[in-house]
Amino acid sequence: MTASADVVVVGGGIAGGALATVLARAGLDVVVLERQTVYRDKVRGEVFLPWGAAEARTLGLEQVLLDAGGGYATRLGRFEEWIPPEEAESQAIPLDRLLPGVPGSLNVGHPQACEALVRAAEAAGARVVRGVGEVTLGAHDRTSVVYELDDLDHEIRCRLVVGADGRRSGIRRQAGIDLEESAPASMAGGMLVDAPAWPAHLNATGTERDVYCLVFPRPAGMVRVYLLWSLDQGGRFTGPERQREFLAACRLRSLPHTDAITSATPAGPCSSYPMTDSWCDRITDDGVVLVGDAAGWNDPVIGQGVSIALRDARMVSEVLLGSSSWSAAAFAGYAEERAERMRRLRAAAHVATVLRVAFGPEAAARRRRWFDLAAADPKVLAPLLAALVGPDRVGAEAFTNDVAERVLSA
Ligand SMILES: Cc1cc2nc3c(=O)[nH]c(=O)nc-3n(C[C@H](O)[C@H](O)[C@H](O)COP(=O)(O)OP(=O)(O)OC[C@H]3O[C@@H](n4cnc5c(N)ncnc54)[C@H](O)[C@@H]3O)c2cc1C
């Protein structure tokens, strides 16, 4: 069976669902091929930091994400071992004042966001095929794909294939695009909890004992909690008691409202991953362009993945809607912008890991010196500020070795 379309998007995650919606709304004939029939909680990104929330708004997707159960958190508390929790809370960063018109970070469940985005794409006229098996790029040219569904092969001829199929992208592999992955910098585990006593406006991050803890609430009392720890404790939270052990590890003296988390009810799986960074030698090929994690990901320590995915969707949609040529050369601006964006975010993630996912008295003393240094010279905050306002809104000098050295040798 052969069909045709302008664009085939392989992967209906954040990047693919967003791009398909924008293109279908503009009148392109779009097909989305998605492997999952029901999106599962895989402990993935659920926080569109202010620059990602701004991207959602620019793409016309903010309401889709809010209707998917999302909500804005307006404060980011940074708790520190030497600061009383109430004081840390009163000094929280006002996320609602960082970018004009953006009310904070948009926190939404990952499976819910994916579901809402592919439904929005469908409502705009895209054809969404779920439960596909193997997807193969055309054997003779790149302007067709063959996918398996119910033991049958289906072919779609198209002008462009978008690889939005996540970290282990098969489209990337078939297009012959190489991915480099860094050695893991740390380990991270996460769990969704029902914690109605946690304040819905407050994101919180901080290091104590042997964990870096991040807390992201969303409406109706649901809270996503992440813990990061050092590689030498790799196998934490993997046994049958992992949910209970995970919550117990969140009992931190410096974390405000810590009881709200430790007494919470698990509401999803507790899974852990090594934290790596990755990049590709190129992100386009004839008839193919990559977006989101398929094009290389940032170490999730600074929570950038879903914002990156939306920026990719915007950049690619601008090429497709603004130019009649969809050759690999037409995507040169996107490729260049993405390479620099990811380079900056890689530098920011490195600084965050060295500062935050480091334990013991020496690491705590360095954090404290860095805190004082940042109060005197805001430039040292710039790499971390980039994660909130976007890497392009902070001067390139923030990502030089010089700044990194000053931060890291604090
Ligand atoms: C532990 C952890 C915590 C994170 N926390 C954050 C955070 O707080 N904030 C943040 O911004 N980012 C975070 N991220 C990163 C974020 O989850 C990803 O960067 C983001 O989901 C990437 O979106 P995507 O659309 O590229 O990929 P995905 O969301 O992975 O979507 C890919 C889609 O492609 C589908 N697919 C795969 N293969 C095929 C195939 N062959 N055929 C058809 N469909 C296919 C998959 O089923 C999936 O639906 C985190 C990641 C991890 C691992």
The ligand as a MOL file (V3000), in Angstrom:
LIG
                    3D

  0  0  0     0  0            999 V3000
M  V30 BEGIN CTAB
M  V30 COUNTS 53 58 0 0 0
M  V30 BEGIN ATOM
M  V30 1 C 15.9790 11.2680 33.6330 0
M  V30 2 C 15.6740 12.3630 32.6440 0
M  V30 3 C 15.1630 13.5650 33.1100 0
M  V30 4 C 14.8930 14.5860 32.2260 0
M  V30 5 N 14.4120 15.7690 32.7000 0
M  V30 6 C 14.1840 16.7980 31.8650 0
M  V30 7 C 13.6160 18.0330 32.3420 0
M  V30 8 O 13.3430 18.2030 33.5230 0
M  V30 9 N 13.4000 19.0150 31.4370 0
M  V30 10 C 13.6890 18.8520 30.1190 0
M  V30 11 O 13.4910 19.7950 29.3550 0
M  V30 12 N 14.1840 17.6950 29.6260 0
M  V30 13 C 14.4380 16.6620 30.4690 0
M  V30 14 N 14.8810 15.4650 29.9650 0
M  V30 15 C 15.1120 15.3240 28.5240 0
M  V30 16 C 13.7990 15.2090 27.7360 0
M  V30 17 O 13.0070 14.1750 28.2670 0
M  V30 18 C 14.0870 14.9120 26.2800 0
M  V30 19 O 15.1420 15.7220 25.8140 0
M  V30 20 C 12.8470 15.1430 25.4210 0
M  V30 21 O 11.8130 14.2890 25.8160 0
M  V30 22 C 13.2000 14.9270 23.9530 0
M  V30 23 O 12.0360 14.9470 23.1700 0
M  V30 24 P 12.0060 14.1410 21.8050 0
M  V30 25 O 10.6900 14.4100 21.1950 0
M  V30 26 O 13.2250 14.4150 21.0180 0
M  V30 27 O 12.1540 12.6250 22.2390 0
M  V30 28 P 11.1190 11.7200 23.0360 0
M  V30 29 O 10.3230 12.5310 23.9640 0
M  V30 30 O 11.9420 10.5890 23.5670 0
M  V30 31 O 10.1490 11.1780 21.9020 0
M  V30 32 C 10.5710 10.2650 20.9040 0
M  V30 33 C 9.3440 9.5410 20.4090 0
M  V30 34 O 9.7190 8.7240 19.2940 0
M  V30 35 C 9.0810 7.4620 19.4240 0
M  V30 36 N 9.8740 6.4830 18.6790 0
M  V30 37 C 11.1100 6.0070 18.9710 0
M  V30 38 N 11.5150 5.1700 18.0170 0
M  V30 39 C 10.5170 5.1090 17.0970 0
M  V30 40 C 10.3490 4.4210 15.8700 0
M  V30 41 N 11.2970 3.6100 15.3620 0
M  V30 42 N 9.2190 4.5930 15.1930 0
M  V30 43 C 8.2550 5.4160 15.6560 0
M  V30 44 N 8.3500 6.1000 16.8050 0
M  V30 45 C 9.4820 5.9550 17.5100 0
M  V30 46 C 9.0420 7.2060 20.9320 0
M  V30 47 O 8.0450 6.2570 21.2740 0
M  V30 48 C 8.7310 8.6090 21.4560 0
M  V30 49 O 7.3590 8.8610 21.5660 0
M  V30 50 C 15.1360 14.4040 30.8420 0
M  V30 51 C 15.6300 13.1810 30.3570 0
M  V30 52 C 15.9060 12.1680 31.2580 0
M  V30 53 C 16.4620 10.8810 30.7180 0
M  V30 END ATOM
M  V30 BEGIN BOND
M  V30 1 1 1 2
M  V30 2 1 2 3
M  V30 3 2 2 52
M  V30 4 2 3 4
M  V30 5 1 4 5
M  V30 6 1 4 50
M  V30 7 2 5 6
M  V30 8 1 6 7
M  V30 9 1 6 13
M  V30 10 2 7 8
M  V30 11 1 7 9
M  V30 12 1 9 10
M  V30 13 2 10 11
M  V30 14 1 10 12
M  V30 15 2 12 13
M  V30 16 1 13 14
M  V30 17 1 14 15
M  V30 18 1 14 50
M  V30 19 1 15 16
M  V30 20 1 16 17
M  V30 21 1 16 18
M  V30 22 1 18 19
M  V30 23 1 18 20
M  V30 24 1 20 21
M  V30 25 1 20 22
M  V30 26 1 22 23
M  V30 27 1 23 24
M  V30 28 2 24 25
M  V30 29 1 24 26
M  V30 30 1 24 27
M  V30 31 1 27 28
M  V30 32 2 28 29
M  V30 33 1 28 30
M  V30 34 1 28 31
M  V30 35 1 31 32
M  V30 36 1 32 33
M  V30 37 1 33 34
M  V30 38 1 33 48
M  V30 39 1 34 35
M  V30 40 1 35 36
M  V30 41 1 35 46
M  V30 42 1 36 37
M  V30 43 1 36 45
M  V30 44 2 37 38
M  V30 45 1 38 39
M  V30 46 1 39 40
M  V30 47 2 39 45
M  V30 48 1 40 41
M  V30 49 2 40 42
M  V30 50 1 42 43
M  V30 51 2 43 44
M  V30 52 1 44 45
M  V30 53 1 46 47
M  V30 54 1 46 48
M  V30 55 1 48 49
M  V30 56 2 50 51
M  V30 57 1 51 52
M  V30 58 1 52 53
M  V30 END BOND
M  V30 END CTAB
M  END
